[in-house]
Amino acid sequence: MTAYDRLDAWIASHFDEEVRFLQELVRVPTDTPPGHNAPHAERTAELLQAMGLQAEKHPVPDAEVKAHGLQSITNLIVRRRYGEGRTVALNAHGDVVPPGEGWTHDPYGGEIADGRIYGRAAAVSKSDFASFTFAVRALESLQAPLKGGVELHFTYDEEMGGELGPGWLLKNRLTRPDLMIAAGFSYEVVTAHNGCLQMEVTVHGKMAHAAIPDTGVDALQGAVQILNALYAQNALYKQVTSKVAGIRHPYLNVGRIEGGTNTNVVPGKVAFKLDRRMIPEENPQEVEANIRQVIAAAAKEFPGITVEIRRLLLANALQPLPGNQPLVAALQKHGKAVFGEDIPAMGTPLYTDVRLYGEAGIPGVIYGAGPRTVLESHAKRADERLELADLRRATQVVARTLYDLLA
């Protein structure tokens, strides 16, 4: 048997254990908001300890957590050193959006049905807590001479931008890997992704009785004026195309709006939150300046309103670094061998906290357990699920890749 055969065999013989590990992770909620995620880190550390993997616990100070509108974060690092050489980090995030409605399976049940595991974060990305952990265990089962080391980074701030997850670990010099793989899907190696700008726009008018509306200033009508101007930008964004495969053009979405006090009152205040996805070729500062200009110009067309604009998030795009080639080559080679098809290297219109490793000069890619598309995974929708076959095969690909990089 080759080393690859032995890795595959170990993963197959321990796969039931891997699935149970993932079930336990799904059963501890990590809804963000509210972002009370330290209990999940504690449970993860317990489960890792039972496997002989000691997790360092790095709690983020309460003041920093609360300043970001969250409740608790404890990030985990597992360090495995085998000898002199490069360190490869494997990062997955445990925080997720709340489950929402429409589930036919318990979002925290980790139920198995028709060859799939169901639950919030079953696919994104508690699945890669499992795939990365068992890939490392499979690697160590070989008892082969290795160089360098592996680190598991399990963090809890991806949904809010990552500054208190990987960003916090890097800023506080708790880690400095040479290469990194972040949680992703199994049928592509992602080397670049979009950036994201999120802003809150508050439109102030003047409340008045609905029977005498002319005595007030309708903040909702003012907001509609601004929204129409912003939506008009989407038609223009389609004319800006990216040269990165897998990424098309910029776009803007308004995901939340609230305001007013009652049906018989002219609304004096309306607030909405927008999300502007930026292709890797765009300059984030220029994008933000343009949106502010569009809002200001539209507001001038509706006398009497005033507008406040607050930046909520600025996540830069992930730019591919030249040093990521060993990762890309190994993942593609073993992905083809295990899945029986070519695994393309490409970009994604999503944004992730992987960019923070890239900004620190650490070459990285996105790869892990998951289907061909986000849509298939039901991530951020009801009945999020993961094919167990993809979990097993992705674990094999990551284990083989680690062996190539460290043997």
C-alpha positions as CSV (number, residue, x, y, z in Angstrom):
1,M,0.0,0.0,0.0
2,T,1.2,3.5,-0.8
3,A,1.1,6.3,1.9
4,Y,-2.0,7.6,0.1
5,D,-3.7,4.2,0.3
6,R,-3.0,4.0,4.0
7,L,-4.4,7.5,4.6
8,D,-7.5,6.6,2.7
9,A,-7.9,3.4,4.7
10,W,-7.5,5.1,8.0
11,I,-10.1,7.7,7.1
12,A,-12.5,5.0,6.0
13,S,-12.1,3.0,9.2
14,H,-12.6,6.1,11.3
15,F,-15.4,7.8,9.3
16,D,-18.2,6.9,11.7
17,E,-16.2,8.7,14.4
18,E,-15.7,11.7,12.1
19,V,-19.4,11.9,11.5
20,R,-20.2,11.7,15.2
21,F,-17.7,14.5,15.9
22,L,-19.5,16.7,13.3
23,Q,-22.9,15.9,14.8
24,E,-21.6,17.0,18.2
25,L,-20.4,20.3,16.7
26,V,-23.7,21.0,15.0
27,R,-25.6,20.4,18.2
28,V,-24.1,23.4,20.0
29,P,-25.7,26.5,18.5
30,T,-23.4,29.3,17.3
31,D,-26.0,31.8,16.0
32,T,-24.4,35.1,15.1
33,P,-26.1,37.3,16.1
34,P,-26.2,37.1,19.0
35,G,-22.7,35.6,18.8
36,H,-22.4,33.7,22.1
37,N,-19.8,31.4,20.7
38,A,-17.4,30.6,23.5
39,P,-19.5,27.5,24.6
40,H,-18.9,25.9,21.2
41,A,-15.2,26.5,21.5
42,E,-15.2,24.8,24.9
43,R,-17.1,21.8,23.6
44,T,-14.8,21.6,20.6
45,A,-11.7,21.6,22.9
46,E,-13.2,18.8,25.0
47,L,-13.8,16.7,21.9
48,L,-10.3,17.3,20.5
49,Q,-8.8,16.5,23.9
50,A,-10.5,13.1,23.8
51,M,-8.7,12.5,20.6
52,G,-5.3,13.5,22.1
53,L,-5.3,16.9,20.4
54,Q,-4.6,19.8,22.9
55,A,-6.4,23.0,21.9
56,E,-5.1,26.3,23.1
57,K,-8.0,28.6,24.1
58,H,-7.6,32.2,23.2
59,P,-10.6,34.2,24.5
60,V,-11.1,37.6,22.9
61,P,-11.5,40.3,25.6
62,D,-15.2,41.1,26.4
63,A,-14.7,44.8,25.5
64,E,-13.6,44.0,22.0
65,V,-16.3,41.4,21.5
66,K,-19.1,43.7,22.7
67,A,-17.8,46.6,20.5
68,H,-18.5,44.3,17.5
69,G,-22.0,43.6,18.8
70,L,-21.3,40.1,19.9
71,Q,-21.4,38.3,23.2
72,S,-18.4,35.9,23.5
73,I,-15.6,34.5,21.3
74,T,-12.9,32.0,22.1
75,N,-10.6,31.1,19.2
76,L,-8.8,27.7,19.2
77,I,-5.3,26.8,18.0
78,V,-4.1,23.2,17.9
79,R,-0.3,23.0,17.1
80,R,1.3,19.8,15.8
81,R,5.0,20.0,15.3
82,Y,6.9,17.3,13.4
83,G,10.3,18.8,12.7
84,E,12.0,21.7,11.0
85,G,10.1,23.1,8.0
86,R,7.0,25.1,7.0
87,T,3.8,25.3,9.0
88,V,0.5,24.7,7.2
89,A,-2.6,26.1,8.9
90,L,-6.1,24.8,8.5
91,N,-8.8,27.3,9.3
92,A,-12.5,26.8,9.7
93,H,-15.1,29.1,11.3
94,G,-17.8,27.9,13.8
95,D,-20.0,31.0,13.8
96,V,-23.1,30.9,11.5
97,V,-26.3,32.9,10.8
98,P,-29.4,31.9,12.8
99,P,-31.4,29.1,11.2
100,G,-34.5,31.0,10.2
101,E,-37.7,29.2,9.2
102,G,-38.7,26.4,6.9
103,W,-36.6,23.5,8.3
104,T,-37.8,20.0,7.9
105,H,-34.9,18.7,10.1
106,D,-33.8,20.0,13.5
107,P,-31.3,22.7,12.7
108,Y,-29.3,21.6,15.7
109,G,-29.9,17.9,15.4
110,G,-27.1,16.7,13.2
111,E,-29.6,14.3,11.7
112,I,-28.5,11.7,9.1
113,A,-30.9,11.0,6.2
114,D,-30.3,9.8,2.7
115,G,-26.6,9.9,3.0
116,R,-26.5,13.5,4.2
117,I,-26.1,15.3,7.5
118,Y,-28.5,18.1,8.2
119,G,-28.1,21.1,10.4
120,R,-27.0,24.7,10.6
121,A,-23.2,24.8,9.8
122,A,-23.2,21.2,8.7
123,A,-21.8,22.4,5.4
124,V,-20.4,25.9,6.2
125,S,-18.2,25.3,8.0
126,K,-18.3,23.0,11.0
127,S,-17.9,20.3,8.4
128,D,-14.2,21.4,8.0
129,F,-13.7,21.3,11.8
130,A,-14.2,17.6,11.1
131,S,-12.4,17.2,7.7
132,F,-9.3,19.1,8.9
133,T,-9.1,17.3,12.3
134,F,-9.4,13.9,10.8
135,A,-7.0,14.7,8.0
136,V,-4.4,15.6,10.6
137,R,-5.1,12.4,12.6
138,A,-4.8,10.3,9.5
139,L,-1.5,12.0,8.6
140,E,-0.1,11.2,12.1
141,S,-1.4,7.6,11.9
142,L,1.2,6.9,9.3
143,Q,4.0,7.5,11.9
144,A,6.1,8.6,8.9
145,P,9.0,11.1,9.2
146,L,7.6,14.6,8.6
147,K,9.0,18.1,8.3
148,G,7.4,21.3,9.6
149,G,4.0,21.2,11.3
150,V,0.3,21.7,11.1
151,E,-2.0,24.1,13.0
152,L,-5.7,23.9,13.3
153,H,-7.3,27.4,13.6
154,F,-11.0,27.2,14.7
155,T,-12.3,30.7,14.9
156,Y,-15.7,32.4,15.5
157,D,-16.0,35.7,13.7
158,E,-16.4,35.0,9.9
159,E,-20.0,36.2,9.8
160,M,-19.0,39.6,11.1
161,G,-15.9,39.9,9.0
162,G,-13.2,37.9,10.8
163,E,-11.4,40.7,12.6
164,L,-11.9,38.9,15.9
165,G,-11.2,35.5,14.5
166,P,-8.1,35.1,12.2
167,G,-7.5,38.8,12.3
168,W,-7.2,38.8,16.1
169,L,-4.9,35.7,16.1
170,L,-2.6,37.3,13.5
171,K,-2.7,40.8,15.1
172,N,-1.7,39.4,18.5
173,R,1.1,37.3,16.9
174,L,-0.4,34.0,18.2
175,T,0.3,32.4,14.8
176,R,2.3,33.0,11.7
177,P,1.9,30.0,9.3
178,D,3.7,29.7,6.0
179,L,0.7,28.3,4.1
180,M,-2.9,27.9,4.9
181,I,-6.1,26.1,3.7
182,A,-9.4,27.5,4.7
183,A,-12.8,25.8,4.9
184,G,-14.5,25.5,1.5
185,F,-16.1,23.1,-0.9
186,S,-14.8,20.0,-2.5
187,Y,-15.1,20.5,-6.3
188,E,-12.9,23.6,-6.7
189,V,-9.8,25.2,-5.2
190,V,-10.6,28.9,-4.6
191,T,-7.6,31.2,-5.0
192,A,-9.4,34.6,-5.0
193,H,-12.7,36.1,-3.8
194,N,-14.7,39.3,-3.8
195,G,-14.4,42.0,-1.3
196,C,-17.4,43.3,0.6
197,L,-18.4,46.8,1.8
198,Q,-21.4,46.9,4.2
199,M,-22.9,50.2,5.2
200,E,-25.9,51.5,7.3
201,V,-27.7,54.5,5.9
202,T,-30.1,56.4,8.2
203,V,-32.5,58.9,6.6
204,H,-33.9,61.6,9.0
205,G,-37.1,63.5,8.2
206,K,-39.8,65.0,10.4
207,M,-42.6,63.0,12.0
208,A,-46.1,64.3,11.5
209,H,-49.7,63.2,11.9
210,A,-50.9,61.3,8.8
211,A,-53.9,63.6,8.6
212,I,-51.6,66.6,8.0
213,P,-48.6,65.1,6.2
214,D,-47.5,68.4,4.8
215,T,-46.3,69.4,8.3
216,G,-43.7,66.7,8.2
217,V,-40.9,65.4,6.0
218,D,-41.4,61.7,4.9
219,A,-38.1,59.9,5.6
220,L,-39.4,56.8,3.8
221,Q,-39.9,58.7,0.6
222,G,-36.5,60.2,1.0
223,A,-35.1,56.7,1.5
224,V,-36.9,55.4,-1.6
225,Q,-35.2,58.2,-3.6
226,I,-31.9,57.0,-2.4
227,L,-32.6,53.4,-2.9
228,N,-33.7,53.9,-6.5
229,A,-30.4,55.7,-7.1
230,L,-28.5,52.8,-5.5
231,Y,-30.4,50.1,-7.5
232,A,-29.7,52.0,-10.7
233,Q,-26.0,51.4,-10.0
234,N,-26.5,47.6,-10.4
235,A,-27.2,48.1,-14.1
236,L,-23.9,50.0,-14.4
237,Y,-22.0,47.3,-12.3
238,K,-22.8,44.7,-15.0
239,Q,-20.6,46.6,-17.4
240,V,-17.6,46.1,-15.0
241,T,-16.3,42.5,-15.5
242,S,-13.6,40.6,-13.6
243,K,-10.8,38.7,-15.3
244,V,-10.9,36.1,-12.5
245,A,-12.6,32.9,-13.5
246,G,-15.7,32.3,-11.3
247,I,-16.2,36.0,-10.6
248,R,-18.4,38.1,-12.9
249,H,-19.1,41.7,-11.9
250,P,-19.8,43.8,-8.8
251,Y,-23.3,44.0,-7.4
252,L,-25.2,45.7,-4.6
253,N,-27.9,44.4,-2.3
254,V,-30.0,46.1,0.4
255,G,-30.7,43.4,2.9
256,R,-32.5,45.1,5.7
257,I,-34.7,48.2,6.2
258,E,-36.6,49.5,9.2
259,G,-38.3,52.7,10.2
260,G,-41.4,54.6,11.1
261,T,-43.5,54.5,14.3
262,N,-47.1,53.7,13.2
263,T,-49.3,53.5,10.2
264,N,-50.9,56.9,11.0
265,V,-47.6,58.7,11.4
266,V,-45.4,60.2,8.7
267,P,-42.1,58.4,9.3
268,G,-39.4,60.6,10.7
269,K,-36.6,58.1,10.4
270,V,-35.7,55.1,8.2
271,A,-32.6,53.1,8.2
272,F,-31.3,50.4,5.8
273,K,-28.3,48.3,5.4
274,L,-26.5,47.7,2.1
275,D,-24.0,45.1,0.9
276,R,-21.7,46.0,-2.0
277,R,-19.6,43.1,-3.4
278,M,-16.3,44.2,-5.0
279,I,-14.4,42.3,-7.6
280,P,-10.7,41.8,-6.9
281,E,-9.8,44.5,-9.5
282,E,-11.7,47.2,-7.7
283,N,-10.3,49.7,-5.2
284,P,-12.4,49.6,-2.0
285,Q,-11.8,53.2,-1.1
286,E,-13.0,54.4,-4.5
287,V,-16.0,52.1,-4.2
288,E,-17.0,53.5,-0.9
289,A,-16.5,57.1,-2.0
290,N,-18.7,56.5,-5.1
291,I,-21.6,55.0,-3.0
292,R,-21.4,58.0,-0.6
293,Q,-21.5,60.3,-3.6
294,V,-24.6,58.5,-5.1
295,I,-26.4,58.8,-1.7
296,A,-25.6,62.5,-1.3
297,A,-26.7,63.3,-4.8
298,A,-30.0,61.5,-4.4
299,A,-30.6,63.1,-1.0
300,K,-30.3,66.5,-2.5
301,E,-33.3,65.7,-4.7
302,F,-35.5,65.4,-1.7
303,P,-35.5,68.6,0.4
304,G,-35.8,68.4,4.1
305,I,-34.1,65.1,4.8
306,T,-30.6,64.5,6.3
307,V,-28.6,61.4,5.9
308,E,-26.1,59.6,8.1
309,I,-23.8,56.9,6.7
310,R,-21.9,54.4,8.8
311,R,-19.5,51.8,7.5
312,L,-20.2,48.4,9.1
313,L,-17.6,46.3,7.3
314,L,-14.9,46.7,4.8
315,A,-13.5,43.3,3.7
316,N,-10.9,43.4,1.1
317,A,-10.8,40.9,-1.8
318,L,-8.6,37.8,-1.6
319,Q,-5.8,38.2,-4.0
320,P,-3.9,35.1,-5.1
321,L,-0.3,35.1,-3.8
322,P,2.4,33.4,-5.8
323,G,3.4,31.1,-3.0
324,N,0.0,29.3,-3.1
325,Q,1.1,27.1,-6.0
326,P,2.2,24.0,-3.9
327,L,-1.3,24.0,-2.3
328,V,-3.1,24.4,-5.5
329,A,-1.1,21.7,-7.3
330,A,-1.5,19.2,-4.5
331,L,-5.2,19.8,-3.9
332,Q,-5.9,19.5,-7.7
333,K,-3.8,16.3,-8.0
334,H,-5.5,14.5,-5.2
335,G,-8.9,16.0,-5.9
336,K,-8.8,14.4,-9.3
337,A,-7.6,11.1,-7.9
338,V,-10.2,10.9,-5.2
339,F,-13.2,12.5,-6.9
340,G,-12.4,11.3,-10.4
341,E,-12.7,14.7,-12.1
342,D,-10.7,17.8,-12.6
343,I,-10.8,20.3,-9.7
344,P,-10.5,23.8,-11.2
345,A,-8.6,26.7,-9.5
346,M,-10.9,29.7,-9.6
347,G,-12.4,32.7,-7.8
348,T,-15.7,32.9,-5.9
349,P,-18.1,35.9,-5.5
350,L,-18.3,35.2,-1.8
351,Y,-16.1,37.0,0.7
352,T,-14.4,35.2,3.6
353,D,-12.0,35.9,6.5
354,V,-9.3,34.1,4.5
355,R,-8.4,37.5,3.1
356,L,-6.9,38.4,6.5
357,Y,-4.2,35.7,6.0
358,G,-3.6,37.0,2.5
359,E,-3.2,40.6,3.8
360,A,-0.6,39.2,6.3
361,G,1.3,37.8,3.3
362,I,0.4,34.2,4.0
363,P,-0.4,32.3,0.8
364,G,-3.7,30.4,1.1
365,V,-6.5,28.7,-0.7
366,I,-10.1,27.7,0.1
367,Y,-10.9,24.0,0.0
368,G,-12.9,21.6,2.1
369,A,-16.0,19.5,2.5
370,G,-19.0,20.6,0.5
371,P,-20.9,20.4,-2.8
372,R,-20.4,22.1,-6.1
373,T,-22.2,25.3,-5.2
374,V,-23.4,27.2,-2.2
375,L,-27.0,26.7,-3.5
376,E,-26.7,23.0,-3.2
377,S,-25.4,23.2,0.4
378,H,-28.4,25.3,1.5
379,A,-26.0,27.4,3.5
380,K,-27.8,30.4,5.1
381,R,-31.1,28.7,4.2
382,A,-33.4,26.0,5.7
383,D,-32.2,22.4,5.7
384,E,-28.5,23.1,5.3
385,R,-26.9,19.7,4.4
386,L,-23.7,18.0,3.5
387,E,-23.2,14.8,1.5
388,L,-21.3,12.4,3.8
389,A,-19.4,11.1,0.7
390,D,-18.1,14.6,0.1
391,L,-17.0,14.8,3.7
392,R,-15.0,11.6,3.5
393,R,-13.4,12.3,0.2
394,A,-12.5,15.9,1.1
395,T,-10.8,14.5,4.2
396,Q,-8.8,12.2,2.0
397,V,-7.8,15.1,-0.3
398,V,-6.6,17.3,2.6
399,A,-4.8,14.4,4.3
400,R,-2.9,13.5,1.1
401,T,-2.1,17.2,0.5
402,L,-0.6,17.6,4.0
403,Y,1.5,14.5,3.4
404,D,2.8,16.0,0.1
405,L,3.7,19.3,1.8
406,L,5.3,17.8,4.9
407,A,6.7,14.4,4.1
